[in-house]
Amino acid sequence: MQSIGIDMGGTNIKGVLINEDGTILHDMQCSTNEKEATYWKEVIADMLHTLQQKSGSKHTPVGLSAPGLAGSNNDCIKLMPGRLAGLENFVWADYLKTPTWVLNDAHAALMAEAKFGAGKGYGNVILLTLGTGVGGGIMINGELHQGLLNRAGHMGHVMLNADSDEYDVTHMPASLEDAIGNCTIAQRSFGKFYSTYELVQAYKEGDTIATYVWLHSVKRLAVALCSFINILSPDIIILGGGIAQAGDDLFNPLDGFMNIFEWHHSGVRTPVVQAIFDEYSGAVGAASFALHKTLPN
Protein backbone atom coordinates (compact mmCIF):
# COMPACT_ATOMS: atom_id res chain seq x y z
CA MET A 1 0.00 0.00 0.00
CA GLN A 2 1.19 3.51 -0.80
CA SER A 3 0.69 6.79 1.06
CA ILE A 4 1.29 10.49 0.45
CA GLY A 5 3.01 12.87 2.83
CA ILE A 6 3.25 16.64 2.57
CA ASP A 7 5.45 18.71 4.86
CA MET A 8 4.65 22.41 5.10
CA GLY A 9 7.27 24.81 6.39
CA GLY A 10 7.84 28.51 6.29
CA THR A 11 10.45 28.13 3.53
CA ASN A 12 9.46 25.04 1.55
CA ILE A 13 6.65 22.60 0.96
CA LYS A 14 7.84 19.03 0.37
CA GLY A 15 5.82 16.07 -0.82
CA VAL A 16 6.50 12.36 -1.13
CA LEU A 17 4.82 9.19 -2.26
CA ILE A 18 6.05 6.18 -0.27
CA ASN A 19 5.29 2.48 -0.06
CA GLU A 20 4.74 0.41 3.10
CA ASP A 21 8.50 -0.03 3.53
CA GLY A 22 9.08 3.73 3.58
CA THR A 23 10.76 3.78 0.17
CA ILE A 24 10.28 7.17 -1.49
CA LEU A 25 8.73 6.45 -4.89
CA HIS A 26 8.43 10.11 -5.88
CA ASP A 27 9.38 13.40 -4.24
CA MET A 28 8.86 17.07 -5.03
CA GLN A 29 9.14 20.47 -3.36
CA CYS A 30 8.22 24.11 -3.83
CA SER A 31 9.22 27.27 -1.96
CA THR A 32 6.73 29.13 0.24
CA ASN A 33 8.84 31.89 1.78
CA GLU A 34 6.01 32.75 4.18
CA LYS A 35 3.74 33.89 1.33
CA GLU A 36 0.00 34.46 1.73
CA ALA A 37 -2.23 31.52 2.56
CA THR A 38 -3.92 31.29 -0.83
CA TYR A 39 -0.53 30.64 -2.43
CA TRP A 40 0.60 27.73 -0.28
CA LYS A 41 -2.85 26.19 -0.11
CA GLU A 42 -2.93 26.04 -3.91
CA VAL A 43 0.62 24.66 -4.02
CA ILE A 44 -0.34 21.85 -1.64
CA ALA A 45 -3.48 21.05 -3.63
CA ASP A 46 -1.45 20.89 -6.86
CA MET A 47 1.23 18.79 -5.17
CA LEU A 48 -1.37 16.36 -3.89
CA HIS A 49 -2.91 16.05 -7.34
CA THR A 50 0.50 15.22 -8.85
CA LEU A 51 1.27 12.64 -6.16
CA GLN A 52 -2.17 11.07 -6.55
CA GLN A 53 -1.50 10.71 -10.28
CA LYS A 54 1.84 9.06 -9.48
CA SER A 55 0.10 6.64 -7.11
CA GLY A 56 -2.65 5.89 -9.61
CA SER A 57 -5.42 6.51 -7.08
CA LYS A 58 -7.37 9.40 -5.55
CA HIS A 59 -7.85 7.28 -2.43
CA THR A 60 -4.19 7.03 -1.40
CA PRO A 61 -3.89 7.94 2.33
CA VAL A 62 -2.68 11.52 2.90
CA GLY A 63 -0.75 12.98 5.83
CA LEU A 64 0.29 16.59 6.27
CA SER A 65 2.86 17.91 8.74
CA ALA A 66 3.30 21.54 9.73
CA PRO A 67 4.62 23.67 12.60
CA GLY A 68 2.32 24.12 15.57
CA LEU A 69 0.00 21.98 17.64
CA ALA A 70 -2.39 19.67 15.82
CA GLY A 71 -6.06 19.53 16.74
CA SER A 72 -7.38 16.70 18.88
CA ASN A 73 -8.67 14.83 15.82
CA ASN A 74 -5.50 15.49 13.79
CA ASP A 75 -7.58 17.31 11.20
CA CYS A 76 -5.88 20.73 11.41
CA ILE A 77 -3.17 22.76 13.12
CA LYS A 78 -4.90 24.25 16.14
CA LEU A 79 -2.18 26.59 17.36
CA MET A 80 0.59 28.30 15.37
CA PRO A 81 0.82 31.96 16.47
CA GLY A 82 2.86 34.48 14.54
CA ARG A 83 3.59 32.40 11.43
CA LEU A 84 1.80 31.13 8.34
CA ALA A 85 -1.34 33.19 8.76
CA GLY A 86 -4.38 31.17 7.76
CA LEU A 87 -2.96 27.83 8.93
CA GLU A 88 -4.66 27.73 12.32
CA ASN A 89 -7.95 25.79 12.35
CA PHE A 90 -7.81 25.23 8.59
CA VAL A 91 -9.32 21.77 7.97
CA TRP A 92 -7.29 20.29 5.13
CA ALA A 93 -9.65 17.41 4.39
CA ASP A 94 -12.42 19.86 3.49
CA TYR A 95 -10.13 21.82 1.18
CA LEU A 96 -8.37 18.87 -0.45
CA LYS A 97 -11.56 16.80 -0.75
CA THR A 98 -9.86 13.72 0.68
CA PRO A 99 -9.25 12.40 4.23
CA THR A 100 -6.08 14.09 5.47
CA TRP A 101 -4.26 13.42 8.76
CA VAL A 102 -2.50 16.50 10.17
CA LEU A 103 0.31 16.42 12.75
CA ASN A 104 3.13 18.51 14.16
CA ASP A 105 6.30 18.47 12.06
CA ALA A 106 8.53 17.15 14.85
CA HIS A 107 6.00 14.40 15.54
CA ALA A 108 6.18 13.58 11.84
CA ALA A 109 9.98 13.40 11.98
CA LEU A 110 9.65 10.92 14.83
CA MET A 111 7.22 8.79 12.81
CA ALA A 112 9.67 8.66 9.91
CA GLU A 113 12.55 7.53 12.09
CA ALA A 114 10.54 5.14 14.24
CA LYS A 115 8.89 3.35 11.34
CA PHE A 116 11.60 3.44 8.67
CA GLY A 117 14.78 4.98 10.06
CA ALA A 118 17.10 4.87 13.06
CA GLY A 119 14.30 3.86 15.43
CA LYS A 120 12.91 1.01 13.35
CA GLY A 121 12.26 -2.06 15.46
CA TYR A 122 12.02 -0.15 18.76
CA GLY A 123 8.76 0.40 20.62
CA ASN A 124 9.82 3.28 22.86
CA VAL A 125 11.58 6.11 21.06
CA ILE A 126 12.42 9.75 21.75
CA LEU A 127 13.39 12.11 18.94
CA LEU A 128 14.68 15.66 19.28
CA THR A 129 15.04 18.03 16.36
CA LEU A 130 17.90 20.44 17.02
CA GLY A 131 17.70 23.53 14.85
CA THR A 132 16.56 27.12 15.27
CA GLY A 133 14.55 25.75 18.17
CA VAL A 134 14.30 22.31 19.73
CA GLY A 135 11.28 20.17 18.90
CA GLY A 136 10.61 16.56 19.61
CA GLY A 137 8.37 13.56 19.68
CA ILE A 138 7.71 10.54 21.90
CA MET A 139 6.70 7.03 20.88
CA ILE A 140 5.42 4.68 23.59
CA ASN A 141 4.79 1.00 22.82
CA GLY A 142 4.81 1.73 19.08
CA GLU A 143 2.30 4.59 19.27
CA LEU A 144 2.94 8.32 18.84
CA HIS A 145 2.24 9.94 22.21
CA GLN A 146 0.51 13.28 21.60
CA GLY A 147 -1.05 13.86 25.01
CA LEU A 148 -3.46 16.58 26.14
CA LEU A 149 -3.83 19.27 23.44
CA ASN A 150 -1.41 17.23 21.29
CA ARG A 151 1.48 19.16 22.80
CA ALA A 152 3.53 16.20 24.08
CA GLY A 153 7.13 16.03 22.91
CA HIS A 154 8.08 19.68 23.35
CA MET A 155 11.25 18.61 25.08
CA GLY A 156 13.04 21.77 24.03
CA HIS A 157 11.01 23.54 26.70
CA VAL A 158 12.26 21.50 29.63
CA MET A 159 13.68 23.71 32.38
CA LEU A 160 17.38 23.48 33.21
CA ASN A 161 17.59 26.15 35.93
CA ALA A 162 14.52 27.31 37.86
CA ASP A 163 16.38 30.36 39.20
CA SER A 164 17.21 31.80 35.79
CA ASP A 165 15.73 35.15 34.77
CA GLU A 166 15.79 34.13 31.09
CA TYR A 167 12.47 32.77 29.78
CA ASP A 168 11.78 31.02 26.49
CA VAL A 169 8.68 31.35 24.29
CA THR A 170 6.66 29.06 26.60
CA HIS A 171 7.80 31.05 29.68
CA MET A 172 10.14 28.30 30.88
CA PRO A 173 13.32 29.53 32.57
CA ALA A 174 16.64 28.36 31.12
CA SER A 175 15.11 25.94 28.64
CA LEU A 176 16.97 23.35 26.58
CA GLU A 177 15.91 25.24 23.44
CA ASP A 178 17.65 28.38 24.68
CA ALA A 179 20.66 26.30 25.77
CA ILE A 180 21.45 24.80 22.35
CA GLY A 181 19.08 26.17 19.70
CA ASN A 182 20.24 28.50 16.94
CA CYS A 183 17.76 31.06 18.27
CA THR A 184 20.18 32.08 21.05
CA ILE A 185 23.58 31.43 19.47
CA ALA A 186 24.60 35.11 19.31
CA GLN A 187 23.57 35.66 22.91
CA ARG A 188 25.41 32.56 24.15
CA SER A 189 28.59 33.37 22.22
CA PHE A 190 28.83 36.99 23.34
CA GLY A 191 27.92 38.15 19.84
CA LYS A 192 30.84 36.32 18.23
CA PHE A 193 28.88 33.71 16.26
CA TYR A 194 25.52 33.79 14.51
CA SER A 195 24.96 30.14 13.64
CA THR A 196 25.83 26.78 15.16
CA TYR A 197 27.70 25.95 11.96
CA GLU A 198 30.04 28.91 12.52
CA LEU A 199 30.44 27.94 16.15
CA VAL A 200 31.31 24.31 15.41
CA GLN A 201 33.80 25.29 12.69
CA ALA A 202 35.59 27.54 15.18
CA TYR A 203 35.43 24.77 17.80
CA LYS A 204 37.18 22.43 15.35
CA GLU A 205 39.95 25.03 14.97
CA GLY A 206 40.44 25.25 18.73
CA ASP A 207 38.89 28.68 19.28
CA THR A 208 38.63 29.20 23.06
CA ILE A 209 35.25 30.94 23.11
CA ALA A 210 33.76 28.48 20.62
CA THR A 211 35.04 25.53 22.64
CA TYR A 212 33.57 26.93 25.85
CA VAL A 213 30.17 27.77 24.34
CA TRP A 214 29.81 24.53 22.36
CA LEU A 215 30.81 22.14 25.16
CA HIS A 216 28.70 24.07 27.68
CA SER A 217 25.69 23.69 25.36
CA VAL A 218 26.37 19.99 24.77
CA LYS A 219 26.64 19.42 28.52
CA ARG A 220 23.18 20.95 29.00
CA LEU A 221 21.81 18.74 26.23
CA ALA A 222 23.33 15.69 27.96
CA VAL A 223 21.69 16.59 31.27
CA ALA A 224 18.32 17.01 29.55
CA LEU A 225 18.61 13.69 27.70
CA CYS A 226 19.50 11.88 30.92
CA SER A 227 16.44 13.44 32.54
CA PHE A 228 14.26 12.16 29.70
CA ILE A 229 15.79 8.71 30.16
CA ASN A 230 14.86 8.76 33.85
CA ILE A 231 11.27 9.81 33.05
CA LEU A 232 10.46 7.78 29.92
CA SER A 233 13.12 5.04 29.77
CA PRO A 234 13.25 4.91 25.97
CA ASP A 235 14.90 2.14 23.98
CA ILE A 236 16.73 4.72 21.89
CA ILE A 237 17.11 8.50 21.50
CA ILE A 238 17.39 9.99 18.02
CA LEU A 239 18.77 13.45 17.29
CA GLY A 240 17.84 15.18 14.05
CA GLY A 241 17.85 18.70 12.64
CA GLY A 242 20.67 20.89 11.41
CA ILE A 243 22.68 20.87 14.63
CA ALA A 244 22.82 17.05 14.60
CA GLN A 245 24.71 17.36 11.31
CA ALA A 246 27.74 18.30 13.44
CA GLY A 247 28.26 14.52 13.68
CA ASP A 248 31.16 13.41 15.88
CA ASP A 249 31.71 16.99 17.06
CA LEU A 250 28.32 16.65 18.77
CA PHE A 251 28.01 12.96 19.54
CA ASN A 252 31.49 12.37 21.00
CA PRO A 253 31.37 15.05 23.71
CA LEU A 254 27.67 14.28 24.27
CA ASP A 255 28.55 10.65 24.99
CA GLY A 256 31.24 11.77 27.43
CA PHE A 257 28.86 13.99 29.38
CA MET A 258 26.05 11.42 29.34
CA ASN A 259 28.44 8.80 30.69
CA ILE A 260 28.73 11.01 33.77
CA PHE A 261 25.06 11.86 34.26
CA GLU A 262 23.16 8.82 32.99
CA TRP A 263 21.80 6.32 35.51
CA HIS A 264 23.82 3.17 34.70
CA HIS A 265 21.26 0.65 35.88
CA SER A 266 22.46 -2.95 35.23
CA GLY A 267 25.29 -1.54 33.12
CA VAL A 268 22.87 -0.56 30.35
CA ARG A 269 23.19 2.75 28.52
CA THR A 270 20.60 4.23 26.21
CA PRO A 271 21.89 4.59 22.64
CA VAL A 272 21.82 8.13 21.23
CA VAL A 273 22.05 8.16 17.44
CA GLN A 274 21.75 10.53 14.52
CA ALA A 275 18.55 10.61 12.48
CA ILE A 276 18.66 8.97 9.06
CA PHE A 277 16.04 11.09 7.31
CA ASP A 278 16.91 14.70 6.59
CA GLU A 279 14.96 17.20 4.52
CA TYR A 280 12.08 14.83 3.72
CA SER A 281 11.61 13.54 7.28
CA GLY A 282 8.42 15.54 7.83
CA ALA A 283 6.85 14.38 4.58
CA VAL A 284 7.84 10.73 5.10
CA GLY A 285 6.58 10.85 8.67
CA ALA A 286 3.28 12.41 7.63
CA ALA A 287 2.83 9.67 5.05
CA SER A 288 3.69 7.06 7.68
CA PHE A 289 1.16 8.56 10.09
CA ALA A 290 -1.57 8.46 7.43
CA LEU A 291 -0.69 4.85 6.64
CA HIS A 292 -0.76 3.98 10.34
CA LYS A 293 -4.19 5.59 10.75
CA THR A 294 -5.57 3.88 7.66
CA LEU A 295 -4.37 0.31 8.02
CA PRO A 296 -6.21 -1.98 10.43
CA ASN A 297 -4.45 -2.56 13.77
N, C-alpha and C positions, 0 to 999 in steps of 0.2 A: 504494500500500500504506500502511496505517495502522500506528501503533505507540503503545504506552502507556508513559508515564514517571511514576514516583512518586519524589518527593524527601522523604526523612525527615530532619527536624531536631529539635533539642531543644525547639523552640517550636511548629513547625507541620509538618504533612504536606501536601504539595501533589501533585496529580495532573493529568496532561494526556493528551489524545488528540490526536496530530498526524498529518498526512499526510507524504508523502515530501518535500514542499517545506518542512517545518517549520512549516506553518500550524497554530496551535492550534485544533482543532475543538471541544474542550470542556475546561474546567478546573474544578478544585474544590480546596478545602483544609479542613483541620480542625486544631485546636490539639492539641498533645501535652503541653506544659508539663512535660516530663520525668516523665510518669506511668509506672506500672508496665508491664512488657512486654506483659502480656495485653491491655491497653487499646490500645496503638498497633498491635499485630499485628492485632487485630480491625478497627481503623479502616482499615488498609491493605487487608485482605481485602475489606471492604465497598466501599472506593474502587475497587479493581480490578474488582469485580463490576459496579459502576455504569458504569465506563469500557468494560468489555467489552460491556455492553448498548448503549452509545452507538455502539460500533464495529460491532455486529451480529455479532460472532464471539468465541468463546472461545479462538481460536487466534491472536489479535492479539499480536505480539511485545511482551514486557514488559521494561522496564529499571527498576532501582531504585537510587537514589543515596543515600548516607548518609555521615556523618562516619566517619573511620577508614580503615584499609588494607584493601582488598579481598583475598580469597583468590586464589590463583594461577589458579584456574579461573573467577574472577568469579562465584562462586556464593554468596558470603557476605561479610560484613565480618569479617576475621580478627583485627584489632586495633583496639579502641576503649576504652582504659582510662578508668575514672572517670566515664563517662557512658552513659546509655541501657543500663542493665543488662539483659542478655538478648539484646543485639544480636550480640555476638561469637560467631562460628561457627554462627549460626542460618542454616540453608539455606532460603532463601525459596521455591525451587521446590518443595520437599517440602511446605511449609505451604500455598502458594497453589495447588498442584496444576496448575501450568503452568510451562514453562521461563521462568526469570527471570534476567536478567543484572544483576549487582550491581557497582557501582563507587563509588569515592570521589567525594564531592560536588564537589570542585574539578575533578576530571577530567571530571565530567559537565558542569560549566559550560564547560570548554574545548570539549567536543564540541558543545554548543549553538552557541557562537560560531563554531567552525571550520566547521561544516556549514551553518549557517543565518544567522549573524550577522556581526559585524565581521571575522571571519577567513575568510569564505566565498571560495573561489577560491584560497586560499593552501595550499601543502603543508606548510610549516614554520611553526608557530605556537607562541608562548608566551602563556599566560594566567596572571595573578596575581589572586587575590581578596584585596582589602585590606579587612579588617574587624576583628573582635576580635583575630584572628590574621592570618597571611598564608599562604594556600594557593596552589596553582598546578597547572598541567598543561602537558605538552609534547606537541606533535604533530610527528612527523617523517615526511616523505614521505606525508602524508595518513593516517597511522596514529597512534593514541594510544600514546605511549611510557609503559609502566608500570614496566618494569625489574624487577630482582630484588626479590621480596617486594611487588611492586606499589607501591613507595613513591616512585617517581620523581615529580618535580614539586614536591617540598616546598621550593620556593625561598625560602620565608620563613625557613628555617633555614640559609641561607648565612651564613658568618661574615664580619663586617666589621672586626673587630679582635681578633687572636689574643691580645693581651695583656690584654684586658678580664677583670675578675673577675666580671662578670655573665654568667650562663648561662641559656639558655632551656630549654624543656621537653625538648629533645633533647640538652641539655648542650653546645650550641654557644655559644661566647662572642660577645657583641655581635652577635646575629643581626639580620637584616632585620626579622623579626617584632617583636622588641623595639624596633627603631628607629622603626617607623611604626605598628604595630598598636595598636588601642584598649586592649589588655591592659596597656600600660605608660604610658598617657597621663598619669595622675596623677603618676607617678614622673618622667617627662620634663619635666613642666611645673611642678615644684616644688610639687605639690599644688594648683595654681591651677585646673586644668581636669580634667574627668572624662569627657569624650568628645571625639572629633575634631571633631564638629559644633560644640561650644562653642569649641574652639580656633580653628577656621577662621572662625567669626563674629567672634571677637575680632581675628583677623588682618586681616579685612576692615576693621575699625574702626581699625587702626593700633596696636593694643596691642603694646608693645615685647616683652614676654615671649612672647606668642603668635606674633609675627613671628619671633623667634629660634627658638623650638621648632619651628614649622611648617617654616620654610625649612631648618633643620638636618635634619629628618626627610626632607624631599623630596630634599635633597642625597644622603643615604644611599641612598634609593631609586634615584636616578639612577646612583650608582656601582654598585649591585647589578645594575641593568638592563644597564648597559654591560658588566659582567662576563659576564652571560648571553649577550649578543650575541657576545662574543669566543669563548665556549665552543660555542654552538649555532648561531649565525648564522641566526636566524629571519627569515622574510619580514616578520613583523609581530609586535608585542607588544600584547596586549590587557589592560587593567586593569579589573577589575570589583569588586564589593563596595561597601559603604557609603561607604568613604573616597573611592572614585573618583567618587562623586556630588558631590564638591567642584568638579568641572568645571574651568573655567579657572583657579581658584585652586590647583589641583593641576597641571594640564597645562602651564600657561604657565611657572611656575618650573622644573618638571621638564624641559621642553624646553631652557631656558637652561642648566641644569646638565649635561644630557646632551650639549649642544653642546660643552661643555668636555672631557668625559671620553670620549665615544664615538670609536672609531677610524674616521676619515673616509676609508676606503679608496675610491679612485676617485670621491670626492665623494658617495658614497651614504650616506644615513642611514636607519636603521631606523624606520619609522613606529610610534608609540606612540599607541594610540587607546582610547577608552572603550568598554566592553562595551555591546552593544545590549540583551541580555536582562537582566532584573532578578530579580524574586522567583521567576519560574518557570524560571530558567536550569538548575537542577539537574534538574527534571522533564523539560524539553525535551531536555537532554543525555542523560539516562538513556534516553529514548525513542529518541533518535538512535543511541545505542550499541547498543540492542537491534535496531534496524533494520539497522545496519551488520553485526552479527553474524549476522543472519538471511538477508539478501540475498546471493546468490552474488557472488563477487568478479569 
